[in-house]
């Protein structure tokens, strides 16, 4: 599966903006001061944006697991040489 460059990071930043806005709104509705709600929103934005960029990095590394070496069955001639 291939993604265009920075697609996951872009959606991660969009999600971070949405979560930060929801956090700001919830903090304000709970009676928190504006500076505390803003600090909380920035904290959530940084965490979710970092997760988005980390997911982008993991998906674009191109990790390919090494194939297992083929299991070679014992040769009948080698066992009967003695």
C-alpha positions, 0 to 999 in steps of 0.5 A, spaced: 500 500 500 502 506 498 501 513 500 502 520 497 508 523 501 506 526 507 498 524 507 498 521 514 502 527 517 497 531 514 491 528 517 495 527 523 495 535 523 488 536 522 486 531 527 491 535 532 487 541 530 481 538 531 483 535 538 486 541 540 479 545 538 475 540 542 480 540 548 479 548 548 472 548 548 471 543 553 476 546 558 472 553 557 466 550 558 468 547 564 470 554 567 477 554 566 481 560 565 483 562 557 490 561 558 489 554 562 485 552 556 490 554 551 495 551 554 492 544 555 490 545 547 497 546 545 499 540 549 494 536 546 496 539 539 503 537 540 502 530 542 497 528 536 501 532 531 507 528 533 503 521 533 501 523 526 509 525 524 511 518 527 506 514 523 508 517 517 515 516 518 514 508 520 510 508 514 515 511 509 521 507 512 520 501 507 521 496 512 522 489 509 523 483 513 528 479 511 526 472 508 527 466 512 533 462 509 530 456 506 530 450 510 535 445 507 533 437 508 538 433 509 541 429 503 541 422 503 547 421 500 551 425 505 548 421 511 550 414 508 557 416 506 560 413 512 
